[in-house]
Amino acid sequence: MFGKTFKIIAAAVLIATALSTVSFAGQWLQYGQNWCYQKSDGSFARNQWVGNYYLGSDGIMYTNSWTPDGYYVDATGKWDGRSAYGTSTTYEPVNAIGQIHYNSPRLYGTIWGENKLSYAGTPVEIIRSNDNVIIDRGTYYELPNCVWEAPCFDEYGDFSTYDFLTGPIYIRKNALADTNSGTMTAEQLIQYYGSLHQDSYYNGVFRTVGEKTYFDSNGYITRFTSFPFG
């Protein structure tokens, strides 16, 4: 409980510090975990930007979401600097790790199985998220903290895996996911399950096997499994 309370306080302090630098003759006010902006005439800002922060129709500052005009604001409520989603200048970053996957040949007929995804020659058994963070980037999801596992045999000759890479992955919202009953898009999985996999046994929000995972030329996942051994 103490740890959770400390995190909430720390987050509030971070937001308060950021907002303290933004003032237009009005003042920021905190109500519980929400922030509002009171203008100099006593009314509250609604449906408008105050600096790099957006206030909704209820007067509450947006956080971790897209604004009605297409911009993304982070956990502190601040615009993240990207161009508006849906415009011709929408910024779509390249994922370097994913590009290496795209340019690495798949491994066929090896001891690790058929059609295995590889990373610069290293076979990939599993890619998984290491936490529950999913960032909605408009046309894709960003998972900032993922782990890559490669297959191996342990000292007893039994099949095992080892972690060999960490980093972010980007998943197209229209990426196809193999499910227990067919296929769904990544966006549909989020809508139905609040996660990108269906197995509650595992921690994290994403877990896919190398044989059924594919990337495009910009390093975005376009196909994966929503259950770990499907």
Contacts in CASP RR format, 6 or more apart in sequence:
PFRMAT RR
TARGET T0000
AUTHOR 0000-0000-0000
METHOD contacts of the structure
MODEL  1
MFGKTFKIIAAAVLIATALSTVSFAGQWLQYGQNWCYQKSDGSFARNQWV
GNYYLGSDGIMYTNSWTPDGYYVDATGKWDGRSAYGTSTTYEPVNAIGQI
HYNSPRLYGTIWGENKLSYAGTPVEIIRSNDNVIIDRGTYYELPNCVWEA
PCFDEYGDFSTYDFLTGPIYIRKNALADTNSGTMTAEQLIQYYGSLHQDS
YYNGVFRTVGEKTYFDSNGYITRFTSFPFG
8 33 0 8 1.000
11 75 0 8 1.000
12 30 0 8 1.000
12 33 0 8 1.000
14 76 0 8 1.000
15 35 0 8 1.000
15 76 0 8 1.000
15 77 0 8 1.000
16 28 0 8 1.000
16 30 0 8 1.000
18 76 0 8 1.000
18 77 0 8 1.000
18 78 0 8 1.000
19 28 0 8 1.000
19 35 0 8 1.000
19 53 0 8 1.000
20 28 0 8 1.000
22 28 0 8 1.000
22 50 0 8 1.000
22 51 0 8 1.000
22 52 0 8 1.000
22 53 0 8 1.000
24 39 0 8 1.000
24 50 0 8 1.000
24 51 0 8 1.000
25 39 0 8 1.000
25 40 0 8 1.000
26 37 0 8 1.000
26 38 0 8 1.000
26 39 0 8 1.000
26 40 0 8 1.000
27 37 0 8 1.000
27 38 0 8 1.000
28 35 0 8 1.000
28 36 0 8 1.000
28 37 0 8 1.000
28 38 0 8 1.000
29 35 0 8 1.000
29 36 0 8 1.000
29 37 0 8 1.000
29 38 0 8 1.000
30 36 0 8 1.000
34 60 0 8 1.000
34 61 0 8 1.000
35 53 0 8 1.000
35 60 0 8 1.000
35 61 0 8 1.000
36 44 0 8 1.000
36 45 0 8 1.000
36 55 0 8 1.000
36 59 0 8 1.000
36 60 0 8 1.000
36 61 0 8 1.000
37 44 0 8 1.000
37 45 0 8 1.000
37 50 0 8 1.000
37 53 0 8 1.000
37 55 0 8 1.000
37 59 0 8 1.000
37 61 0 8 1.000
38 44 0 8 1.000
38 45 0 8 1.000
39 45 0 8 1.000
44 55 0 8 1.000
44 59 0 8 1.000
45 55 0 8 1.000
45 59 0 8 1.000
46 55 0 8 1.000
46 56 0 8 1.000
46 57 0 8 1.000
46 58 0 8 1.000
46 59 0 8 1.000
47 55 0 8 1.000
47 56 0 8 1.000
47 57 0 8 1.000
47 68 0 8 1.000
48 54 0 8 1.000
48 55 0 8 1.000
49 55 0 8 1.000
49 67 0 8 1.000
52 73 0 8 1.000
52 77 0 8 1.000
52 78 0 8 1.000
52 79 0 8 1.000
53 61 0 8 1.000
53 62 0 8 1.000
53 73 0 8 1.000
53 77 0 8 1.000
53 78 0 8 1.000
53 79 0 8 1.000
54 61 0 8 1.000
54 62 0 8 1.000
54 67 0 8 1.000
54 71 0 8 1.000
54 73 0 8 1.000
54 77 0 8 1.000
54 79 0 8 1.000
55 61 0 8 1.000
55 62 0 8 1.000
56 62 0 8 1.000
61 77 0 8 1.000
62 73 0 8 1.000
62 77 0 8 1.000
63 73 0 8 1.000
63 74 0 8 1.000
63 75 0 8 1.000
63 76 0 8 1.000
63 77 0 8 1.000
64 73 0 8 1.000
64 74 0 8 1.000
64 75 0 8 1.000
64 77 0 8 1.000
64 135 0 8 1.000
65 72 0 8 1.000
65 73 0 8 1.000
65 136 0 8 1.000
66 72 0 8 1.000
66 73 0 8 1.000
66 85 0 8 1.000
66 136 0 8 1.000
66 138 0 8 1.000
67 73 0 8 1.000
67 79 0 8 1.000
69 84 0 8 1.000
70 84 0 8 1.000
70 85 0 8 1.000
70 86 0 8 1.000
71 79 0 8 1.000
71 80 0 8 1.000
71 81 0 8 1.000
71 82 0 8 1.000
71 84 0 8 1.000
71 85 0 8 1.000
72 79 0 8 1.000
72 80 0 8 1.000
72 82 0 8 1.000
72 85 0 8 1.000
72 136 0 8 1.000
72 137 0 8 1.000
72 138 0 8 1.000
73 79 0 8 1.000
73 80 0 8 1.000
74 80 0 8 1.000
82 90 0 8 1.000
82 91 0 8 1.000
83 89 0 8 1.000
83 90 0 8 1.000
83 91 0 8 1.000
84 90 0 8 1.000
85 138 0 8 1.000
85 139 0 8 1.000
90 139 0 8 1.000
92 139 0 8 1.000
92 140 0 8 1.000
92 218 0 8 1.000
93 170 0 8 1.000
94 218 0 8 1.000
94 219 0 8 1.000
95 168 0 8 1.000
95 169 0 8 1.000
95 170 0 8 1.000
95 218 0 8 1.000
95 219 0 8 1.000
95 220 0 8 1.000
96 219 0 8 1.000
97 119 0 8 1.000
97 165 0 8 1.000
97 167 0 8 1.000
97 168 0 8 1.000
97 169 0 8 1.000
97 219 0 8 1.000
98 169 0 8 1.000
98 170 0 8 1.000
98 215 0 8 1.000
98 219 0 8 1.000
98 220 0 8 1.000
98 221 0 8 1.000
99 215 0 8 1.000
99 217 0 8 1.000
99 218 0 8 1.000
99 219 0 8 1.000
100 119 0 8 1.000
100 120 0 8 1.000
101 117 0 8 1.000
101 118 0 8 1.000
101 119 0 8 1.000
101 124 0 8 1.000
101 215 0 8 1.000
101 219 0 8 1.000
102 215 0 8 1.000
102 216 0 8 1.000
102 217 0 8 1.000
102 219 0 8 1.000
104 117 0 8 1.000
104 118 0 8 1.000
104 119 0 8 1.000
104 120 0 8 1.000
104 121 0 8 1.000
105 118 0 8 1.000
105 121 0 8 1.000
106 115 0 8 1.000
106 116 0 8 1.000
106 117 0 8 1.000
106 118 0 8 1.000
107 113 0 8 1.000
107 115 0 8 1.000
107 116 0 8 1.000
107 117 0 8 1.000
107 118 0 8 1.000
107 121 0 8 1.000
107 123 0 8 1.000
108 114 0 8 1.000
108 115 0 8 1.000
108 116 0 8 1.000
110 116 0 8 1.000
110 123 0 8 1.000
112 123 0 8 1.000
112 125 0 8 1.000
112 151 0 8 1.000
113 211 0 8 1.000
114 211 0 8 1.000
115 211 0 8 1.000
116 123 0 8 1.000
116 124 0 8 1.000
116 125 0 8 1.000
116 210 0 8 1.000
116 211 0 8 1.000
117 123 0 8 1.000
117 124 0 8 1.000
117 210 0 8 1.000
117 211 0 8 1.000
117 213 0 8 1.000
117 214 0 8 1.000
118 124 0 8 1.000
119 148 0 8 1.000
119 164 0 8 1.000
119 165 0 8 1.000
122 150 0 8 1.000
122 164 0 8 1.000
123 150 0 8 1.000
123 151 0 8 1.000
124 148 0 8 1.000
124 149 0 8 1.000
124 150 0 8 1.000
124 210 0 8 1.000
124 213 0 8 1.000
125 149 0 8 1.000
125 150 0 8 1.000
125 151 0 8 1.000
125 161 0 8 1.000
125 209 0 8 1.000
125 210 0 8 1.000
126 148 0 8 1.000
126 149 0 8 1.000
126 161 0 8 1.000
126 207 0 8 1.000
126 208 0 8 1.000
126 209 0 8 1.000
126 210 0 8 1.000
126 228 0 8 1.000
127 146 0 8 1.000
127 147 0 8 1.000
127 148 0 8 1.000
127 149 0 8 1.000
127 169 0 8 1.000
127 206 0 8 1.000
127 207 0 8 1.000
127 208 0 8 1.000
127 210 0 8 1.000
127 213 0 8 1.000
128 146 0 8 1.000
128 147 0 8 1.000
128 149 0 8 1.000
128 202 0 8 1.000
128 204 0 8 1.000
128 206 0 8 1.000
128 207 0 8 1.000
128 208 0 8 1.000
129 143 0 8 1.000
129 145 0 8 1.000
129 146 0 8 1.000
129 147 0 8 1.000
129 196 0 8 1.000
129 204 0 8 1.000
129 205 0 8 1.000
129 206 0 8 1.000
129 207 0 8 1.000
130 145 0 8 1.000
130 146 0 8 1.000
130 147 0 8 1.000
130 166 0 8 1.000
130 204 0 8 1.000
131 145 0 8 1.000
131 204 0 8 1.000
131 205 0 8 1.000
132 203 0 8 1.000
132 204 0 8 1.000
132 205 0 8 1.000
133 143 0 8 1.000
133 144 0 8 1.000
133 145 0 8 1.000
133 205 0 8 1.000
134 141 0 8 1.000
134 142 0 8 1.000
134 143 0 8 1.000
134 190 0 8 1.000
134 196 0 8 1.000
134 205 0 8 1.000
134 206 0 8 1.000
135 141 0 8 1.000
135 142 0 8 1.000
135 143 0 8 1.000
135 144 0 8 1.000
137 170 0 8 1.000
138 173 0 8 1.000
139 172 0 8 1.000
139 173 0 8 1.000
140 170 0 8 1.000
140 171 0 8 1.000
140 172 0 8 1.000
140 173 0 8 1.000
140 220 0 8 1.000
141 170 0 8 1.000
141 171 0 8 1.000
141 173 0 8 1.000
141 186 0 8 1.000
141 190 0 8 1.000
141 196 0 8 1.000
142 168 0 8 1.000
142 169 0 8 1.000
142 170 0 8 1.000
143 168 0 8 1.000
143 169 0 8 1.000
143 170 0 8 1.000
143 171 0 8 1.000
143 196 0 8 1.000
143 205 0 8 1.000
143 206 0 8 1.000
144 167 0 8 1.000
144 168 0 8 1.000
145 166 0 8 1.000
145 167 0 8 1.000
145 168 0 8 1.000
146 166 0 8 1.000
146 167 0 8 1.000
146 168 0 8 1.000
146 169 0 8 1.000
146 206 0 8 1.000
147 163 0 8 1.000
147 165 0 8 1.000
147 166 0 8 1.000
147 167 0 8 1.000
148 163 0 8 1.000
148 164 0 8 1.000
148 165 0 8 1.000
148 166 0 8 1.000
149 161 0 8 1.000
149 162 0 8 1.000
149 163 0 8 1.000
149 164 0 8 1.000
150 161 0 8 1.000
150 162 0 8 1.000
150 164 0 8 1.000
151 159 0 8 1.000
151 160 0 8 1.000
151 161 0 8 1.000
152 159 0 8 1.000
152 160 0 8 1.000
152 161 0 8 1.000
152 162 0 8 1.000
153 159 0 8 1.000
153 160 0 8 1.000
154 160 0 8 1.000
169 206 0 8 1.000
169 221 0 8 1.000
170 219 0 8 1.000
170 220 0 8 1.000
170 221 0 8 1.000
171 186 0 8 1.000
171 196 0 8 1.000
171 206 0 8 1.000
171 220 0 8 1.000
171 221 0 8 1.000
171 224 0 8 1.000
172 186 0 8 1.000
172 216 0 8 1.000
172 220 0 8 1.000
172 221 0 8 1.000
172 222 0 8 1.000
173 185 0 8 1.000
173 186 0 8 1.000
173 187 0 8 1.000
174 185 0 8 1.000
174 186 0 8 1.000
174 187 0 8 1.000
175 185 0 8 1.000
175 186 0 8 1.000
175 220 0 8 1.000
175 221 0 8 1.000
175 222 0 8 1.000
175 223 0 8 1.000
175 224 0 8 1.000
176 183 0 8 1.000
176 184 0 8 1.000
176 185 0 8 1.000
176 222 0 8 1.000
176 223 0 8 1.000
177 183 0 8 1.000
177 184 0 8 1.000
177 185 0 8 1.000
177 186 0 8 1.000
177 189 0 8 1.000
177 196 0 8 1.000
177 223 0 8 1.000
177 224 0 8 1.000
177 225 0 8 1.000
177 226 0 8 1.000
178 212 0 8 1.000
178 223 0 8 1.000
178 224 0 8 1.000
178 225 0 8 1.000
178 226 0 8 1.000
178 227 0 8 1.000
178 230 0 8 1.000
179 189 0 8 1.000
179 198 0 8 1.000
179 226 0 8 1.000
179 227 0 8 1.000
180 198 0 8 1.000
180 226 0 8 1.000
180 227 0 8 1.000
180 230 0 8 1.000
184 192 0 8 1.000
184 226 0 8 1.000
186 196 0 8 1.000
186 224 0 8 1.000
189 195 0 8 1.000
189 196 0 8 1.000
189 197 0 8 1.000
189 198 0 8 1.000
189 226 0 8 1.000
190 196 0 8 1.000
194 205 0 8 1.000
195 204 0 8 1.000
195 205 0 8 1.000
195 206 0 8 1.000
196 205 0 8 1.000
196 206 0 8 1.000
196 224 0 8 1.000
196 226 0 8 1.000
197 204 0 8 1.000
197 205 0 8 1.000
197 206 0 8 1.000
197 207 0 8 1.000
197 208 0 8 1.000
197 225 0 8 1.000
197 226 0 8 1.000
197 227 0 8 1.000
197 228 0 8 1.000
198 226 0 8 1.000
198 227 0 8 1.000
199 207 0 8 1.000
199 227 0 8 1.000
199 228 0 8 1.000
202 228 0 8 1.000
206 224 0 8 1.000
207 225 0 8 1.000
207 228 0 8 1.000
208 221 0 8 1.000
208 224 0 8 1.000
208 225 0 8 1.000
208 226 0 8 1.000
208 228 0 8 1.000
209 225 0 8 1.000
209 228 0 8 1.000
209 229 0 8 1.000
209 230 0 8 1.000
212 223 0 8 1.000
212 224 0 8 1.000
212 225 0 8 1.000
212 230 0 8 1.000
213 221 0 8 1.000
213 223 0 8 1.000
213 224 0 8 1.000
213 225 0 8 1.000
214 221 0 8 1.000
214 222 0 8 1.000
214 223 0 8 1.000
214 224 0 8 1.000
215 221 0 8 1.000
215 222 0 8 1.000
216 222 0 8 1.000
END
